[in-house]
Amino acid sequence: MVSTNPPIRDTSSVPIIADGSAMDKTDSRRDRAGCRRLPAGIVILLCLLSGGLLILCFPPYCQGWLAWVALVPWLRAVIRGRRVWTLLGTWLSGLVFFAGLMSWLRLFGPGVWGYFLILVLSAVESLAFAAAALAIRLAHPRGAWAMIIAAGCAWVTFEWARSLGAFGLSWGMLGLSQAPYPCVVRWASWFGVPGISFAIVVFNAAIVAALPGAGYRGRNRLRAVVIAAVLL
């Protein structure tokens, strides 16, 4: 006898949304974790917000404590936005940050040439931001641990990479923003400035992983909270 029951759909490989329902792979508005992607405008704004906060971490503002949360908006955009808008927003974030960091270079050129120099250097240095964002996006589907460690490693790697060559620039390393805080600076005797940068980025990434809507559940989110608490 031929069965008239409809075939059972295998949903074992289909991502599960927070409410427990299965997500259709054809729904491009959600990522692999089943979380709704952020609109392009929100992605750009979050990236620009991080760029502005990073400026405040360095002279003449010297609000280095902001570094411990400055990357949260950017990392949220990186794991929740579409790739094209994430990379564009990240590059713009770097452009804003480096333009603010190197604003004094306008003194080294007559008229618009000083500003042109700032724009060119900022545009080149911002490529390191975009490369770090791509590495973090690739690690995100592998879980919170992978995303957090990838964020720290990618940031430190590209901080080192952008200090090389003719356009090398070591200004703006996150670890340098902690100079006013002796309790953090003493870490440099063991791990150097890159170690402090790594800790700051990992802390930011752990906050993002622990927040609702990041696509991590259960133990993954708990581990993220533990990482943030240990670093704090």
Contacts in CASP RR format, 6 or more apart in sequence:
PFRMAT RR
TARGET T0000
AUTHOR 0000-0000-0000
METHOD contacts of the structure
MODEL  1
MVSTNPPIRDTSSVPIIADGSAMDKTDSRRDRAGCRRLPAGIVILLCLLS
GGLLILCFPPYCQGWLAWVALVPWLRAVIRGRRVWTLLGTWLSGLVFFAG
LMSWLRLFGPGVWGYFLILVLSAVESLAFAAAALAIRLAHPRGAWAMIIA
AGCAWVTFEWARSLGAFGLSWGMLGLSQAPYPCVVRWASWFGVPGISFAI
VVFNAAIVAALPGAGYRGRNRLRAVVIAAVLL
11 22 0 8 1.000
14 22 0 8 1.000
14 23 0 8 1.000
14 24 0 8 1.000
14 25 0 8 1.000
15 22 0 8 1.000
15 23 0 8 1.000
15 25 0 8 1.000
15 30 0 8 1.000
15 32 0 8 1.000
15 33 0 8 1.000
15 34 0 8 1.000
16 22 0 8 1.000
16 23 0 8 1.000
16 34 0 8 1.000
17 23 0 8 1.000
17 30 0 8 1.000
17 34 0 8 1.000
18 34 0 8 1.000
18 35 0 8 1.000
18 213 0 8 1.000
18 217 0 8 1.000
23 30 0 8 1.000
23 34 0 8 1.000
28 37 0 8 1.000
29 36 0 8 1.000
29 37 0 8 1.000
30 36 0 8 1.000
30 37 0 8 1.000
31 37 0 8 1.000
31 79 0 8 1.000
31 80 0 8 1.000
31 81 0 8 1.000
31 215 0 8 1.000
32 141 0 8 1.000
33 140 0 8 1.000
33 141 0 8 1.000
33 214 0 8 1.000
33 215 0 8 1.000
33 216 0 8 1.000
34 215 0 8 1.000
35 80 0 8 1.000
35 213 0 8 1.000
35 214 0 8 1.000
35 215 0 8 1.000
37 80 0 8 1.000
37 81 0 8 1.000
37 82 0 8 1.000
38 46 0 8 1.000
38 76 0 8 1.000
38 77 0 8 1.000
38 80 0 8 1.000
38 81 0 8 1.000
40 82 0 8 1.000
40 85 0 8 1.000
41 85 0 8 1.000
42 77 0 8 1.000
43 77 0 8 1.000
43 80 0 8 1.000
43 81 0 8 1.000
43 82 0 8 1.000
43 85 0 8 1.000
43 86 0 8 1.000
43 89 0 8 1.000
44 85 0 8 1.000
44 88 0 8 1.000
44 89 0 8 1.000
44 92 0 8 1.000
46 73 0 8 1.000
46 74 0 8 1.000
46 76 0 8 1.000
46 77 0 8 1.000
47 73 0 8 1.000
47 74 0 8 1.000
47 77 0 8 1.000
47 86 0 8 1.000
47 89 0 8 1.000
47 90 0 8 1.000
47 92 0 8 1.000
47 93 0 8 1.000
48 89 0 8 1.000
48 92 0 8 1.000
48 93 0 8 1.000
48 96 0 8 1.000
49 73 0 8 1.000
49 74 0 8 1.000
50 70 0 8 1.000
50 71 0 8 1.000
50 72 0 8 1.000
50 73 0 8 1.000
50 74 0 8 1.000
50 93 0 8 1.000
51 70 0 8 1.000
51 74 0 8 1.000
51 93 0 8 1.000
51 94 0 8 1.000
51 96 0 8 1.000
51 97 0 8 1.000
52 70 0 8 1.000
52 96 0 8 1.000
52 97 0 8 1.000
53 66 0 8 1.000
53 69 0 8 1.000
53 70 0 8 1.000
53 73 0 8 1.000
54 66 0 8 1.000
54 67 0 8 1.000
54 70 0 8 1.000
54 71 0 8 1.000
54 97 0 8 1.000
54 172 0 8 1.000
55 61 0 8 1.000
55 96 0 8 1.000
55 97 0 8 1.000
55 100 0 8 1.000
55 101 0 8 1.000
56 63 0 8 1.000
56 64 0 8 1.000
56 66 0 8 1.000
56 70 0 8 1.000
57 63 0 8 1.000
57 64 0 8 1.000
57 66 0 8 1.000
57 67 0 8 1.000
57 70 0 8 1.000
57 174 0 8 1.000
57 177 0 8 1.000
58 64 0 8 1.000
58 101 0 8 1.000
58 171 0 8 1.000
58 172 0 8 1.000
58 176 0 8 1.000
58 177 0 8 1.000
62 180 0 8 1.000
64 177 0 8 1.000
64 178 0 8 1.000
64 180 0 8 1.000
64 181 0 8 1.000
65 181 0 8 1.000
67 174 0 8 1.000
67 175 0 8 1.000
67 177 0 8 1.000
67 178 0 8 1.000
67 200 0 8 1.000
68 200 0 8 1.000
68 203 0 8 1.000
68 204 0 8 1.000
69 204 0 8 1.000
69 207 0 8 1.000
70 204 0 8 1.000
71 200 0 8 1.000
71 201 0 8 1.000
71 204 0 8 1.000
71 205 0 8 1.000
72 204 0 8 1.000
72 207 0 8 1.000
72 208 0 8 1.000
74 90 0 8 1.000
74 93 0 8 1.000
74 133 0 8 1.000
75 136 0 8 1.000
75 151 0 8 1.000
75 204 0 8 1.000
75 205 0 8 1.000
75 208 0 8 1.000
76 208 0 8 1.000
76 211 0 8 1.000
76 214 0 8 1.000
77 86 0 8 1.000
77 89 0 8 1.000
77 90 0 8 1.000
78 86 0 8 1.000
78 90 0 8 1.000
78 133 0 8 1.000
78 136 0 8 1.000
78 137 0 8 1.000
78 140 0 8 1.000
79 136 0 8 1.000
79 137 0 8 1.000
79 140 0 8 1.000
79 147 0 8 1.000
79 208 0 8 1.000
79 214 0 8 1.000
79 215 0 8 1.000
80 213 0 8 1.000
80 214 0 8 1.000
83 134 0 8 1.000
83 137 0 8 1.000
86 133 0 8 1.000
86 137 0 8 1.000
87 130 0 8 1.000
87 133 0 8 1.000
87 134 0 8 1.000
90 126 0 8 1.000
90 129 0 8 1.000
90 130 0 8 1.000
90 132 0 8 1.000
90 133 0 8 1.000
91 126 0 8 1.000
91 127 0 8 1.000
91 129 0 8 1.000
91 130 0 8 1.000
92 126 0 8 1.000
93 126 0 8 1.000
93 129 0 8 1.000
94 122 0 8 1.000
94 125 0 8 1.000
94 126 0 8 1.000
94 129 0 8 1.000
95 122 0 8 1.000
95 123 0 8 1.000
95 126 0 8 1.000
97 122 0 8 1.000
97 126 0 8 1.000
97 129 0 8 1.000
97 172 0 8 1.000
98 118 0 8 1.000
98 121 0 8 1.000
98 122 0 8 1.000
98 125 0 8 1.000
98 126 0 8 1.000
98 169 0 8 1.000
99 118 0 8 1.000
99 119 0 8 1.000
99 122 0 8 1.000
101 171 0 8 1.000
101 172 0 8 1.000
102 118 0 8 1.000
102 121 0 8 1.000
102 122 0 8 1.000
102 171 0 8 1.000
103 118 0 8 1.000
105 114 0 8 1.000
105 117 0 8 1.000
105 118 0 8 1.000
105 121 0 8 1.000
106 114 0 8 1.000
106 115 0 8 1.000
106 117 0 8 1.000
106 118 0 8 1.000
107 114 0 8 1.000
108 114 0 8 1.000
108 117 0 8 1.000
109 117 0 8 1.000
121 167 0 8 1.000
121 169 0 8 1.000
124 167 0 8 1.000
125 162 0 8 1.000
125 167 0 8 1.000
125 168 0 8 1.000
125 169 0 8 1.000
128 158 0 8 1.000
128 159 0 8 1.000
128 161 0 8 1.000
128 162 0 8 1.000
129 158 0 8 1.000
131 154 0 8 1.000
131 158 0 8 1.000
131 161 0 8 1.000
132 151 0 8 1.000
132 154 0 8 1.000
132 155 0 8 1.000
132 157 0 8 1.000
132 158 0 8 1.000
135 150 0 8 1.000
135 153 0 8 1.000
135 154 0 8 1.000
136 147 0 8 1.000
136 150 0 8 1.000
136 151 0 8 1.000
136 154 0 8 1.000
136 205 0 8 1.000
138 150 0 8 1.000
139 146 0 8 1.000
139 147 0 8 1.000
139 149 0 8 1.000
139 150 0 8 1.000
139 151 0 8 1.000
140 146 0 8 1.000
140 147 0 8 1.000
143 216 0 8 1.000
143 220 0 8 1.000
144 209 0 8 1.000
144 214 0 8 1.000
144 216 0 8 1.000
144 220 0 8 1.000
144 221 0 8 1.000
144 223 0 8 1.000
144 224 0 8 1.000
145 220 0 8 1.000
145 223 0 8 1.000
147 205 0 8 1.000
147 209 0 8 1.000
148 202 0 8 1.000
148 205 0 8 1.000
148 206 0 8 1.000
148 209 0 8 1.000
148 224 0 8 1.000
148 227 0 8 1.000
149 202 0 8 1.000
151 201 0 8 1.000
151 202 0 8 1.000
151 204 0 8 1.000
151 205 0 8 1.000
152 197 0 8 1.000
152 198 0 8 1.000
152 201 0 8 1.000
152 202 0 8 1.000
152 205 0 8 1.000
153 198 0 8 1.000
155 174 0 8 1.000
155 197 0 8 1.000
155 198 0 8 1.000
155 201 0 8 1.000
156 194 0 8 1.000
156 195 0 8 1.000
156 197 0 8 1.000
156 198 0 8 1.000
156 201 0 8 1.000
159 170 0 8 1.000
159 173 0 8 1.000
159 174 0 8 1.000
159 194 0 8 1.000
159 197 0 8 1.000
160 194 0 8 1.000
162 168 0 8 1.000
162 169 0 8 1.000
163 169 0 8 1.000
163 170 0 8 1.000
173 193 0 8 1.000
173 194 0 8 1.000
173 197 0 8 1.000
174 196 0 8 1.000
174 197 0 8 1.000
174 200 0 8 1.000
174 201 0 8 1.000
175 193 0 8 1.000
175 194 0 8 1.000
175 195 0 8 1.000
175 196 0 8 1.000
175 197 0 8 1.000
175 200 0 8 1.000
176 193 0 8 1.000
178 184 0 8 1.000
178 185 0 8 1.000
178 196 0 8 1.000
178 200 0 8 1.000
179 185 0 8 1.000
184 196 0 8 1.000
185 196 0 8 1.000
187 195 0 8 1.000
187 196 0 8 1.000
187 199 0 8 1.000
188 195 0 8 1.000
188 196 0 8 1.000
191 198 0 8 1.000
191 199 0 8 1.000
199 231 0 8 1.000
202 227 0 8 1.000
202 231 0 8 1.000
203 227 0 8 1.000
203 228 0 8 1.000
203 231 0 8 1.000
203 232 0 8 1.000
205 224 0 8 1.000
206 224 0 8 1.000
206 225 0 8 1.000
206 227 0 8 1.000
206 228 0 8 1.000
206 231 0 8 1.000
207 224 0 8 1.000
207 228 0 8 1.000
208 214 0 8 1.000
209 216 0 8 1.000
209 220 0 8 1.000
209 221 0 8 1.000
209 224 0 8 1.000
210 221 0 8 1.000
210 224 0 8 1.000
210 225 0 8 1.000
210 228 0 8 1.000
214 221 0 8 1.000
216 224 0 8 1.000
END
